[in-house]
Each structure stands twice: as structure tokens, then as C-alpha cells.
Amino acid sequence: MSDAQQIDNFTEARQQSVRAFKKSVILDAAQRVLDREGIEGATVRAIAKEAGYTPGALYAYYADKDDILAELLCKSLGRAARAVRHLIEVASGSPPGAADLAATFTAYYRQEPAEFDLFLTVLQSRRIGNLSSETSRSLNGRLIAALSPIAESLEASGRWDSQPASEATLQAAGMGLGILLLENSNRLSALGMDGATLLTSGNATLLS
């Protein structure tokens, strides 16, 4: 490799490193704003101010606010996946069942209401189809990583094939998030119902 090629490679690697660092600064700032102000307060202007950039500078690294929120959701799903995996790692004796794993996934978002709002906002956005292919792949991969232990637990029982296990897992996740939505909007209390009870019975029905 010539000296010129080595210099070009070094320059490109440095530029990529700087870009990755600046993106991480923006994401960290966005997470702080989200935690402090909630999803409605997580505007491009607020994120830019928190990161120490002008609003226009953010567009050099992210296409728009939806792109930033999608990457935040990727990180959130990663934390939810770790919570599910942690339950498996600390189990003594028999591994936790699929219903327990599904409950752990839902419990993560019950404990992190700002991240639950983020989850709903990103997935409901009409512009989610305009996310970059890289961000979309990352989002799908993180969601699969968070839910796959549930399906794997069903398959390990010997009573479920792969496709039905995956379908039941998605149904349980959808049910759990739906119950959280009703719970957070006080609809369940108005109906005289308890979210935890509904989750337990629903997971038992879907994942037994």
C-alpha cells in the first residue's frame, strides 16, 4: 500500500470516527431531553441546544427528528432485550417460561414511561417508512433481539413449532403494550380493571 493510500485510509477512518462521536453526542443529548421533557419536548431545537449545536447542524448527521427518535428507540429496545436476557442469566434451576419473559419485556416499558411514549411515537409515525435502510434494519434487529427469547422459550418446551411461537410472541407483545397504553391513559381504572392482572392472564393464555 502506498503512502498516499495509507493517508487516505487514515483520513477516512478519522472522519468516520469523528462522525460517529458527534452522532453519539446528539443521541445522548436527545436521550436527556426525552428523559427530562418527555416525547413532546424532544424537539430538534431542544436536542440541538442540549448537544451544543445549532438546529441546522443536526441535519448533517440525521435526516430529521424521526431519524433521531428511531435511533433512540433502537437503544431502548437494546435495553429491553438485556432485561429479558438478564432474567434468563440469573435464573437458577429451570429457565424462566415464555410468560415470565414477556412480562419482563412489558415491565421494562412500564418502568420507563418516556421510552414507552417513544416506542409508540416512532411506530405510529407516518414517516417511519422514510427512515434510512440502515436505521430500519437496526430497528427491526433490536425488536427481534428483544422478543426472540420468548419465542425460543416456547420452542424449547417442545410443544411449539417456530412459526406459531413467533406469532404468539408478537401477539403477547402487542397485548402487553396495548394494556400499558390503556393503563397510562387511565382507561383501565375507569373500567375497574387491573393492568397487572390482565397481563398475567393474557400471557398465560397466549404463551402456555
Protein Blocks (a to p, Z undefined) as FASTA:
>chain_A
ZZklmmmmmmmmmmmmmmmmmmmmmmmmmmmmmmmnommlmcfklmmmmnopafklmmmm
bgblmlmmmmmmmmmmmmmmmmmmmmmmmpghjaddfklmmmmmmmmmmmmmmlmmmmmm
mmmpmklmmpcfklmmmmmmmmmmmmmmmmmmmmmnopacfklmmmmmmmmmmmmmmmmm
mmmnommmmnopafklmmmmmmmmmmZZ
